[in-house]
Amino acid sequence: MNYGQQENARVKEQIVQGLFKELETTPFSEIRVASLIKSAGVGRTSYYRNFNSKEEILDYYLAELLNKRRQTSQLPTWTKDSVTNNLEDIFDFFLKQKEHFLLLFNSGLSSYLFDYFRNIPQSIPEEKRSHLPNHNPYLLPFFTGALPGVLFEWLKRNSPETPKEMATIITKMLPPEIFVDEK
């Protein structure tokens, strides 16, 4: 990454952080660009060079989360152990994003998070989709649809269980046919 790209990434991150700072006190629909750029510590030109709307900021933030998650994890092979390990990684990953995740839910922006999880299967490269359980077209949407609600509830309750405990709880809730070693 060259200096210009690093600087652009830094400015985008400042804007993302500015949006979350604003969300702490202001409903999303009432956040104005002037207050957002002040919270972010960037100029109006920098804002508009990077984003056209507040929604684009959320899209960028979630895309960056997905990229970070991909860099630190591998697709499960859909054995019970690999799904449990992957879930533990997911809970650990989002525990680190707890403040932002709860803020989005509490600000009425949960649809962005549900879309984020819903779009994960479509973002998997075609050559890696062979790992997905494709015998039932509803299992993966069930899995990715339920996960944000469970994550929110766990984070809202101040994460009383460890990520490993949560992974075990969720794995036990999943239907056996989702696992390739449970047939």
LUMLUMKE-915276 format. One record per residue: residue number from 0; residue in one letter; x, y, z of N, C-alpha, C in turn. Coordinates in steps of 0.02 Angstrom, whole numbers. Layout:
// LUMLUMKE-915276
+-----+--------+--------+--------+--------+--------+--------+--------+--------+--------+--------+
! num ! residu !     nx !     ny !     nz !    cax !    cay !    caz !     cx !     cy !     cz !
+-----+--------+--------+--------+--------+--------+--------+--------+--------+--------+--------+
! NUM !      a !      X !      Y !      Z !      X !      Y !      Z !      X !      Y !      Z !
...
+-----+--------+--------+--------+--------+--------+--------+--------+--------+--------+--------+
This chain:
// LUMLUMKE-915276
+-----+--------+--------+--------+--------+--------+--------+--------+--------+--------+--------+
! num ! residu !     nx !     ny !     nz !    cax !    cay !    caz !     cx !     cy !     cz !
+-----+--------+--------+--------+--------+--------+--------+--------+--------+--------+--------+
!   0 !      m !     43 !    -59 !      0 !      0 !      0 !      0 !     45 !     62 !      0 !
!   1 !      n !     33 !    106 !    -47 !     74 !    167 !    -50 !     48 !    220 !     -2 !
!   2 !      y !     84 !    274 !      3 !     67 !    327 !     52 !     -4 !    354 !     40 !
!   3 !      g !    -21 !    366 !    -24 !    -88 !    392 !    -40 !   -143 !    346 !    -18 !
!   4 !      q !   -133 !    281 !    -28 !   -184 !    232 !     -8 !   -188 !    228 !     68 !
!   5 !      q !   -130 !    232 !    101 !   -130 !    231 !    175 !   -166 !    292 !    202 !
!   6 !      e !   -153 !    349 !    173 !   -185 !    411 !    195 !   -260 !    407 !    184 !
!   7 !      n !   -281 !    381 !    126 !   -352 !    374 !    111 !   -385 !    326 !    161 !
!   8 !      a !   -353 !    271 !    176 !   -380 !    223 !    225 !   -385 !    255 !    294 !
!   9 !      r !   -335 !    296 !    312 !   -336 !    330 !    377 !   -394 !    379 !    381 !
!  10 !      v !   -405 !    417 !    327 !   -460 !    465 !    326 !   -527 !    429 !    330 !
!  11 !      k !   -534 !    375 !    293 !   -596 !    336 !    295 !   -609 !    311 !    366 !
!  12 !      e !   -557 !    286 !    399 !   -564 !    261 !    467 !   -584 !    318 !    514 !
!  13 !      q !   -556 !    377 !    505 !   -575 !    434 !    546 !   -649 !    450 !    537 !
!  14 !      i !   -673 !    447 !    475 !   -743 !    461 !    461 !   -788 !    408 !    492 !
!  15 !      v !   -768 !    345 !    488 !   -806 !    291 !    520 !   -810 !    304 !    595 !
!  16 !      q !   -753 !    319 !    626 !   -752 !    332 !    698 !   -794 !    394 !    715 !
!  17 !      g !   -792 !    444 !    672 !   -834 !    504 !    682 !   -908 !    487 !    680 !
!  18 !      l !   -928 !    443 !    634 !   -998 !    422 !    631 !  -1018 !    386 !    695 !
!  19 !      f !   -976 !    341 !    719 !   -994 !    306 !    781 !   -996 !    354 !    841 !
!  20 !      k !   -952 !    403 !    841 !   -954 !    453 !    895 !  -1020 !    491 !    893 !
!  21 !      e !  -1041 !    510 !    834 !  -1105 !    545 !    826 !  -1164 !    501 !    847 !
!  22 !      l !  -1161 !    437 !    830 !  -1216 !    391 !    847 !  -1225 !    384 !    923 !
!  23 !      e !  -1174 !    398 !    960 !  -1179 !    393 !   1033 !  -1231 !    442 !   1061 !
!  24 !      t !  -1242 !    498 !   1026 !  -1287 !    550 !   1052 !  -1342 !    571 !   1004 !
!  25 !      t !  -1336 !    551 !    940 !  -1381 !    577 !    890 !  -1410 !    519 !    848 !
!  26 !      p !  -1476 !    519 !    837 !  -1504 !    468 !    793 !  -1473 !    473 !    723 !
!  27 !      f !  -1465 !    416 !    691 !  -1433 !    413 !    625 !  -1463 !    463 !    576 !
!  28 !      s !  -1529 !    466 !    574 !  -1563 !    509 !    525 !  -1551 !    583 !    539 !
!  29 !      e !  -1530 !    600 !    599 !  -1519 !    671 !    617 !  -1445 !    692 !    614 !
!  30 !      i !  -1401 !    646 !    599 !  -1330 !    663 !    595 !  -1319 !    704 !    531 !
!  31 !      r !  -1289 !    761 !    539 !  -1274 !    806 !    482 !  -1201 !    801 !    465 !
!  32 !      v !  -1185 !    813 !    402 !  -1116 !    809 !    378 !  -1071 !    855 !    418 !
!  33 !      a !  -1095 !    915 !    433 !  -1054 !    964 !    470 !  -1031 !    936 !    537 !
!  34 !      s !  -1078 !    905 !    574 !  -1059 !    878 !    640 !  -1017 !    815 !    632 !
!  35 !      l !  -1030 !    776 !    580 !   -992 !    715 !    568 !   -919 !    731 !    552 !
!  36 !      i !   -907 !    779 !    508 !   -837 !    795 !    491 !   -801 !    827 !    550 !
!  37 !      k !   -838 !    862 !    591 !   -807 !    891 !    652 !   -787 !    834 !    699 !
!  38 !      s !   -831 !    786 !    710 !   -815 !    729 !    753 !   -758 !    687 !    724 !
!  39 !      a !   -756 !    683 !    658 !   -705 !    642 !    625 !   -638 !    679 !    620 !
!  40 !      g !   -640 !    745 !    625 !   -578 !    784 !    619 !   -552 !    787 !    548 !
!  41 !      v !   -598 !    787 !    500 !   -580 !    792 !    429 !   -617 !    849 !    397 !
!  42 !      g !   -594 !    870 !    339 !   -627 !    923 !    302 !   -684 !    896 !    260 !
!  43 !      r !   -727 !    942 !    241 !   -785 !    925 !    199 !   -762 !    892 !    134 !
!  44 !      t !   -708 !    917 !    104 !   -682 !    888 !     42 !   -660 !    816 !     53 !
!  45 !      s !   -626 !    803 !    108 !   -604 !    735 !    123 !   -664 !    689 !    131 !
!  46 !      y !   -716 !    714 !    163 !   -776 !    674 !    172 !   -805 !    654 !    104 !
!  47 !      y !   -817 !    705 !     62 !   -850 !    692 !     -3 !   -804 !    656 !    -53 !
!  48 !      r !   -739 !    659 !    -42 !   -693 !    621 !    -85 !   -701 !    546 !    -71 !
!  49 !      n !   -721 !    530 !    -10 !   -725 !    460 !     11 !   -795 !    431 !     14 !
!  50 !      f !   -844 !    472 !     31 !   -912 !    447 !     41 !   -963 !    496 !     13 !
!  51 !      n !  -1018 !    469 !    -11 !  -1073 !    511 !    -35 !  -1130 !    514 !     15 !
!  52 !      s !  -1129 !    469 !     65 !  -1183 !    467 !    114 !  -1161 !    432 !    177 !
!  53 !      k !  -1202 !    439 !    229 !  -1189 !    404 !    292 !  -1196 !    329 !    282 !
!  54 !      e !  -1242 !    310 !    238 !  -1253 !    239 !    224 !  -1190 !    208 !    194 !
!  55 !      e !  -1156 !    246 !    151 !  -1093 !    221 !    122 !  -1040 !    210 !    175 !
!  56 !      i !  -1041 !    251 !    227 !   -993 !    243 !    282 !  -1006 !    176 !    317 !
!  57 !      l !  -1069 !    161 !    330 !  -1086 !     97 !    361 !  -1068 !     39 !    316 !
!  58 !      d !  -1082 !     45 !    252 !  -1064 !     -7 !    204 !   -988 !    -19 !    204 !
!  59 !      y !   -951 !     35 !    205 !   -877 !     30 !    207 !   -854 !     -4 !    271 !
!  60 !      y !   -881 !     17 !    328 !   -862 !    -12 !    392 !   -875 !    -88 !    392 !
!  61 !      l !   -934 !   -108 !    368 !   -951 !   -180 !    368 !   -909 !   -218 !    318 !
!  62 !      a !   -894 !   -188 !    260 !   -851 !   -220 !    211 !   -781 !   -230 !    239 !
!  63 !      e !   -757 !   -181 !    275 !   -691 !   -187 !    307 !   -691 !   -241 !    360 !
!  64 !      l !   -746 !   -247 !    398 !   -752 !   -301 !    447 !   -748 !   -368 !    412 !
!  65 !      l !   -784 !   -375 !    357 !   -784 !   -438 !    319 !   -713 !   -453 !    294 !
!  66 !      n !   -679 !   -403 !    269 !   -610 !   -413 !    245 !   -563 !   -435 !    302 !
!  67 !      k !   -569 !   -402 !    360 !   -528 !   -420 !    417 !   -543 !   -492 !    440 !
!  68 !      r !   -607 !   -508 !    440 !   -628 !   -575 !    461 !   -600 !   -628 !    414 !
!  69 !      r !   -603 !   -614 !    350 !   -577 !   -661 !    300 !   -502 !   -671 !    308 !
!  70 !      q !   -466 !   -618 !    325 !   -393 !   -622 !    332 !   -373 !   -664 !    392 !
!  71 !      t !   -417 !   -668 !    441 !   -399 !   -703 !    503 !   -433 !   -771 !    511 !
!  72 !      s !   -473 !   -790 !    462 !   -508 !   -854 !    470 !   -510 !   -893 !    405 !
!  73 !      q !   -528 !   -956 !    413 !   -538 !   -999 !    355 !   -610 !  -1023 !    356 !
!  74 !      l !   -634 !  -1041 !    298 !   -702 !  -1068 !    294 !   -705 !  -1134 !    332 !
!  75 !      p !   -760 !  -1145 !    368 !   -766 !  -1210 !    401 !   -775 !  -1264 !    349 !
!  76 !      t !   -755 !  -1324 !    366 !   -766 !  -1381 !    321 !   -833 !  -1413 !    338 !
!  77 !      w !   -871 !  -1383 !    382 !   -938 !  -1403 !    402 !   -939 !  -1469 !    440 !
!  78 !      t !   -882 !  -1485 !    472 !   -884 !  -1536 !    523 !   -905 !  -1500 !    588 !
!  79 !      k !   -927 !  -1539 !    636 !   -949 !  -1508 !    699 !   -891 !  -1468 !    731 !
!  80 !      d !   -831 !  -1496 !    731 !   -774 !  -1462 !    760 !   -756 !  -1398 !    723 !
!  81 !      s !   -756 !  -1401 !    656 !   -736 !  -1341 !    618 !   -787 !  -1285 !    625 !
!  82 !      v !   -852 !  -1302 !    628 !   -903 !  -1252 !    638 !   -897 !  -1221 !    708 !
!  83 !      t !   -885 !  -1263 !    758 !   -876 !  -1238 !    826 !   -816 !  -1191 !    830 !
!  84 !      n !   -761 !  -1210 !    800 !   -701 !  -1168 !    801 !   -714 !  -1102 !    764 !
!  85 !      n !   -749 !  -1106 !    708 !   -764 !  -1046 !    669 !   -810 !  -1000 !    709 !
!  86 !      l !   -860 !  -1029 !    742 !   -905 !   -989 !    784 !   -867 !   -956 !    842 !
!  87 !      e !   -821 !   -991 !    871 !   -781 !   -961 !    925 !   -743 !   -901 !    898 !
!  88 !      d !   -714 !   -908 !    840 !   -679 !   -851 !    808 !   -726 !   -793 !    795 !
!  89 !      i !   -787 !   -808 !    772 !   -836 !   -756 !    758 !   -854 !   -719 !    822 !
!  90 !      f !   -869 !   -756 !    876 !   -887 !   -723 !    939 !   -828 !   -682 !    966 !
!  91 !      d !   -769 !   -708 !    961 !   -710 !   -671 !    983 !   -701 !   -608 !    941 !
!  92 !      f !   -708 !   -614 !    875 !   -701 !   -557 !    830 !   -751 !   -502 !    846 !
!  93 !      f !   -814 !   -520 !    856 !   -865 !   -469 !    869 !   -864 !   -444 !    941 !
!  94 !      l !   -835 !   -482 !    986 !   -826 !   -456 !   1054 !   -780 !   -395 !   1051 !
!  95 !      k !   -731 !   -397 !   1005 !   -686 !   -340 !    996 !   -721 !   -281 !    963 !
!  96 !      q !   -777 !   -294 !    929 !   -816 !   -242 !    897 !   -879 !   -224 !    937 !
!  97 !      k !   -881 !   -247 !    999 !   -941 !   -242 !   1040 !   -973 !   -173 !   1041 !
!  98 !      e !   -933 !   -122 !   1054 !   -960 !    -54 !   1060 !   -996 !    -33 !    995 !
!  99 !      h !   -963 !    -44 !    939 !   -993 !    -25 !    875 !  -1054 !    -68 !    858 !
! 100 !      f !  -1049 !   -132 !    870 !  -1103 !   -178 !    855 !  -1166 !   -159 !    894 !
! 101 !      l !  -1159 !   -148 !    960 !  -1216 !   -129 !   1001 !  -1244 !    -61 !    981 !
! 102 !      l !  -1200 !    -16 !    964 !  -1221 !     51 !    944 !  -1264 !     47 !    881 !
! 103 !      l !  -1245 !      6 !    833 !  -1284 !     -2 !    772 !  -1353 !    -32 !    788 !
! 104 !      f !  -1355 !    -84 !    830 !  -1418 !   -114 !    849 !  -1462 !    -64 !    886 !
! 105 !      n !  -1433 !    -31 !    935 !  -1471 !     15 !    977 !  -1492 !     78 !    940 !
! 106 !      s !  -1460 !     92 !    883 !  -1478 !    151 !    842 !  -1528 !    134 !    788 !
! 107 !      g !  -1555 !     74 !    790 !  -1604 !     54 !    740 !  -1573 !     36 !    673 !
! 108 !      l !  -1509 !     19 !    672 !  -1474 !      4 !    610 !  -1457 !    -70 !    603 !
! 109 !      s !  -1495 !   -111 !    638 !  -1481 !   -183 !    636 !  -1488 !   -212 !    566 !
! 110 !      s !  -1527 !   -181 !    522 !  -1534 !   -208 !    454 !  -1467 !   -209 !    418 !
! 111 !      y !  -1423 !   -162 !    434 !  -1356 !   -163 !    404 !  -1317 !   -225 !    426 !
! 112 !      l !  -1324 !   -242 !    490 !  -1289 !   -300 !    516 !  -1319 !   -365 !    488 !
! 113 !      f !  -1385 !   -368 !    483 !  -1416 !   -428 !    455 !  -1395 !   -436 !    381 !
! 114 !      d !  -1393 !   -381 !    345 !  -1371 !   -384 !    275 !  -1298 !   -407 !    271 !
! 115 !      y !  -1257 !   -383 !    317 !  -1187 !   -402 !    319 !  -1181 !   -479 !    324 !
! 116 !      f !  -1217 !   -508 !    371 !  -1214 !   -581 !    381 !  -1247 !   -618 !    322 !
! 117 !      r !  -1302 !   -591 !    298 !  -1338 !   -623 !    242 !  -1295 !   -625 !    179 !
! 118 !      n !  -1253 !   -575 !    170 !  -1212 !   -571 !    109 !  -1147 !   -611 !    114 !
! 119 !      i !  -1130 !   -637 !    171 !  -1067 !   -674 !    178 !  -1064 !   -733 !    129 !
! 120 !      p !  -1115 !   -775 !    124 !  -1110 !   -832 !     77 !  -1098 !   -810 !      5 !
! 121 !      q !  -1131 !   -755 !    -16 !  -1122 !   -731 !    -85 !  -1052 !   -704 !    -97 !
! 122 !      s !  -1018 !   -684 !    -44 !   -952 !   -655 !    -52 !   -896 !   -707 !    -54 !
! 123 !      i !   -914 !   -770 !    -44 !   -865 !   -824 !    -45 !   -848 !   -840 !   -118 !
! 124 !      p !   -784 !   -842 !   -135 !   -766 !   -858 !   -204 !   -795 !   -926 !   -225 !
! 125 !      e !   -813 !   -931 !   -288 !   -846 !   -991 !   -314 !   -806 !  -1056 !   -299 !
! 126 !      e !   -740 !  -1052 !   -306 !   -699 !  -1113 !   -295 !   -700 !  -1136 !   -222 !
! 127 !      k !   -719 !  -1092 !   -176 !   -722 !  -1111 !   -106 !   -792 !  -1130 !    -83 !
! 128 !      r !   -840 !  -1124 !   -126 !   -909 !  -1139 !   -107 !   -921 !  -1214 !   -100 !
! 129 !      s !   -874 !  -1254 !   -122 !   -883 !  -1327 !   -115 !   -883 !  -1347 !    -42 !
! 130 !      h !   -857 !  -1304 !      2 !   -858 !  -1318 !     74 !   -926 !  -1306 !    105 !
! 131 !      l !   -970 !  -1271 !     70 !  -1034 !  -1253 !     98 !  -1082 !  -1312 !     96 !
! 132 !      p !  -1123 !  -1318 !    148 !  -1174 !  -1371 !    146 !  -1229 !  -1351 !     98 !
! 133 !      n !  -1229 !  -1378 !     38 !  -1276 !  -1355 !    -13 !  -1334 !  -1404 !    -25 !
! 134 !      h !  -1339 !  -1454 !     16 !  -1393 !  -1502 !      6 !  -1461 !  -1473 !     26 !
! 135 !      n !  -1463 !  -1423 !     68 !  -1524 !  -1390 !     87 !  -1514 !  -1315 !     79 !
! 136 !      p !  -1551 !  -1284 !     33 !  -1539 !  -1213 !     19 !  -1558 !  -1166 !     76 !
! 137 !      y !  -1590 !  -1192 !    129 !  -1612 !  -1149 !    184 !  -1565 !  -1151 !    244 !
! 138 !      l !  -1519 !  -1199 !    247 !  -1476 !  -1205 !    306 !  -1429 !  -1146 !    314 !
! 139 !      l !  -1395 !  -1126 !    261 !  -1348 !  -1071 !    267 !  -1383 !  -1005 !    282 !
! 140 !      p !  -1439 !   -989 !    248 !  -1475 !   -928 !    268 !  -1500 !   -930 !    341 !
! 141 !      f !  -1520 !   -990 !    363 !  -1541 !   -997 !    433 !  -1482 !   -981 !    479 !
! 142 !      f !  -1425 !  -1010 !    463 !  -1365 !  -1001 !    503 !  -1343 !   -928 !    505 !
! 143 !      t !  -1338 !   -896 !    446 !  -1314 !   -827 !    444 !  -1368 !   -778 !    466 !
! 144 !      g !  -1431 !   -798 !    463 !  -1485 !   -754 !    485 !  -1493 !   -752 !    561 !
! 145 !      a !  -1482 !   -808 !    592 !  -1490 !   -812 !    665 !  -1430 !   -783 !    703 !
! 146 !      l !  -1372 !   -787 !    672 !  -1311 !   -768 !    707 !  -1309 !   -695 !    732 !
! 147 !      p !  -1331 !   -645 !    692 !  -1327 !   -577 !    719 !  -1372 !   -566 !    779 !
! 148 !      g !  -1431 !   -598 !    780 !  -1475 !   -591 !    838 !  -1444 !   -621 !    900 !
! 149 !      v !  -1413 !   -679 !    893 !  -1380 !   -712 !    950 !  -1321 !   -669 !    973 !
! 150 !      l !  -1281 !   -644 !    926 !  -1224 !   -601 !    944 !  -1248 !   -540 !    982 !
! 151 !      f !  -1301 !   -508 !    958 !  -1327 !   -449 !    991 !  -1349 !   -465 !   1062 !
! 152 !      e !  -1387 !   -518 !   1069 !  -1411 !   -537 !   1136 !  -1353 !   -550 !   1183 !
! 153 !      w !  -1303 !   -585 !   1159 !  -1244 !   -601 !   1200 !  -1206 !   -537 !   1220 !
! 154 !      l !  -1196 !   -493 !   1172 !  -1160 !   -431 !   1187 !  -1201 !   -386 !   1232 !
! 155 !      k !  -1266 !   -383 !   1220 !  -1311 !   -343 !   1261 !  -1310 !   -366 !   1334 !
! 156 !      r !  -1303 !   -432 !   1344 !  -1301 !   -460 !   1412 !  -1231 !   -455 !   1441 !
! 157 !      n !  -1188 !   -417 !   1409 !  -1119 !   -405 !   1431 !  -1076 !   -468 !   1426 !
! 158 !      s !  -1090 !   -509 !   1377 !  -1049 !   -567 !   1359 !  -1032 !   -611 !   1419 !
! 159 !      p !  -1084 !   -638 !   1453 !  -1070 !   -678 !   1513 !  -1034 !   -744 !   1498 !
! 160 !      e !  -1044 !   -771 !   1438 !  -1010 !   -832 !   1419 !   -948 !   -813 !   1377 !
! 161 !      t !   -899 !   -856 !   1378 !   -840 !   -845 !   1336 !   -858 !   -859 !   1263 !
! 162 !      p !   -818 !   -834 !   1216 !   -831 !   -852 !   1146 !   -833 !   -928 !   1135 !
! 163 !      k !   -790 !   -964 !   1169 !   -789 !  -1038 !   1163 !   -855 !  -1068 !   1188 !
! 164 !      e !   -880 !  -1043 !   1245 !   -943 !  -1068 !   1272 !  -1001 !  -1052 !   1224 !
! 165 !      m !  -1000 !   -993 !   1196 !  -1053 !   -974 !   1149 !  -1051 !  -1018 !   1086 !
! 166 !      a !   -991 !  -1032 !   1063 !   -984 !  -1075 !   1004 !  -1014 !  -1144 !   1017 !
! 167 !      t !  -1002 !  -1170 !   1076 !  -1029 !  -1235 !   1094 !  -1105 !  -1233 !   1099 !
! 168 !      i !  -1131 !  -1180 !   1130 !  -1204 !  -1172 !   1136 !  -1236 !  -1170 !   1067 !
! 169 !      i !  -1209 !  -1130 !   1022 !  -1238 !  -1122 !    955 !  -1232 !  -1187 !    916 !
! 170 !      t !  -1174 !  -1219 !    920 !  -1165 !  -1282 !    883 !  -1217 !  -1333 !    905 !
! 171 !      k !  -1233 !  -1336 !    969 !  -1284 !  -1383 !    994 !  -1353 !  -1365 !    968 !
! 172 !      m !  -1365 !  -1301 !    952 !  -1431 !  -1280 !    927 !  -1440 !  -1295 !    852 !
! 173 !      l !  -1386 !  -1304 !    817 !  -1390 !  -1314 !    744 !  -1416 !  -1383 !    728 !
! 174 !      p !  -1454 !  -1388 !    673 !  -1479 !  -1455 !    654 !  -1421 !  -1500 !    632 !
! 175 !      p !  -1423 !  -1564 !    649 !  -1368 !  -1609 !    633 !  -1351 !  -1612 !    559 !
! 176 !      e !  -1401 !  -1601 !    516 !  -1388 !  -1606 !    444 !  -1344 !  -1551 !    417 !
! 177 !      i !  -1330 !  -1500 !    458 !  -1285 !  -1448 !    435 !  -1212 !  -1472 !    436 !
! 178 !      f !  -1199 !  -1524 !    474 !  -1130 !  -1550 !    481 !  -1119 !  -1609 !    435 !
! 179 !      v !  -1063 !  -1608 !    400 !  -1048 !  -1664 !    354 !  -1029 !  -1728 !    391 !
! 180 !      d !  -1010 !  -1723 !    454 !   -991 !  -1783 !    492 !  -1048 !  -1808 !    537 !
! 181 !      e !  -1108 !  -1782 !    527 !  -1165 !  -1803 !    568 !  -1219 !  -1839 !    526 !
! 182 !      k !  -1202 !  -1858 !    467 !  -1252 !  -1888 !    422 !  -1262 !  -1961 !    436 !
+-----+--------+--------+--------+--------+--------+--------+--------+--------+--------+--------+
